[in-house]
């Protein structure tokens, strides 16, 4: 039971950190910050700090570092998890609104269901069919809450396509990362250091050549710490969850953000939004708990790094 519930608690905490961050940005836009950086440099700085911290941990504990093909796949996982969604997401922000991006990223678990049997852990056909249906139900619920903005130009159509590519990239990178970290002899600390360090360098270079020119305030407060905690949870969960379970954060975080908004602001809610919340909860719950039952039943145990 502990093996089942601890990862689920970690996933909920990660999603809660995301949700609280979104609410803070909505309630206090443009507040705080003594330094303005473009978003790619902000992401690069965060990943760089985390990479240094995990690298020091790996050196102190004398852990093995990824080499050869494992190192290449580790860099690839970092590229798919952080670089692709950061670049495409911020560029798309010029042409489509935030609600559309959230709705499109809700497809990430669906992509993970498709990719996992091929580039992640093996899944039974019946389980895959059930997960596909659950992911579709959750996606339908998300689109009921976050209205999808139809493309009104070639640029907005390209932005929508870019976000879809970003969602697929995150799903594939989760499958690759989970497949690597759950192998014997792979250290989670050094894996995180290489994945985040390489992604930080690539994002820094991309930000320097001016692909994204917008700037936003950055401040060294508790929220930066919460982002680092979120990264730590992300890599901790890779050892204990499937890729499909991990990608449900793209469903659970919007669900929690909406529930907190309902509790704090008490807005009028349409019937279709209530139906959407129920569909997200049902679909995400199936993906998380059905997979958790399968992992617990398998009796797998992993050595802590």
ABEGO torsion letter per residue (X at the ends): XAAAAAAAAAAAAAAAAAAAAAAAAAABBGBEEABBBBAAAAAAAAAAAAAAAAAAAAAAAGBBBBBEAAAAAAAAAAAAAAAAAAAAAAAAAAABBAAAAAAAAAAAAAAAAAAAAAABBBBBAAAAAAAAAAAAAAAAAAAAABBBBBBABAAAAAAAAAAAAAAAAAAAAAAAAAAAAABBGBBAAAAAAAAAAAAAAAAAAAAAAGABABBBBBBBBAAAAAAAAAAAAAAAAAAABBAAAAAAAAAAAAAAAAAAAAAAAGBBBBAAAAAAAAAAAAAAAAAAAAAAAAAAAAGBBBBBX
